[in-house]
């Protein structure tokens, strides 16, 4: 892949969770191209193995590791494997996350008829379950918190390191229909700021990237039709994105590398950087 500029990550060990996904796999490749030894971590080994193999085939150094970001003992086992293969961790990208239908309403706005004339297949705010909300919140917030607990210890002991969390536009402006995901990503942004202060005196910088709207395996069917045309929700999103397009995974690389460079952003910590085509700046009129 082609990256906009290179930084020197030689001899640095980078762990990226959610590494088998469309966005995080591009980030993994970009770090490897800059010389990092990349541990590609995900729940499905076949996906992260494909990413790691692609990096290796391009001359980079990467290995795949399977673990659930909500399973702390599994993360600790993987941490020891990474240390044995590559050495102590210098960089952590917390990319694991996502939404689930159990935390999603069917409609953007509630009407009284939704309560008085209940329709099959319609999920209202009142139909959302504790289990559904917990699933989405745990995946996104605890799925950031627990890997940070495990992998940041190396950085603290070294006196330097870099953590980048993946937040979302939902943290700036909650989107309709997805209350659990919006709240969880807002928590990720808040945690980023908290952790940046907590780690400030031990040499570890903590920032976040908040992507706007990118087509991924999770949202493609919600935003596009089978023929590639936009769904009504997709049209609304593009209509509220001043650049009038979805982002490409490569659009995240510049912000990623800038945040990873101590020379370029050494005085930057506790920030949530929007990469969104202007979505967060647009008031709708």
Order of alpha helices (4+ residues) and beta strands (2+ residues): beta-alpha-beta-alpha-beta-alpha-beta-alpha-alpha-alpha-beta-alpha-alpha-beta-alpha-alpha-alpha-alpha-beta
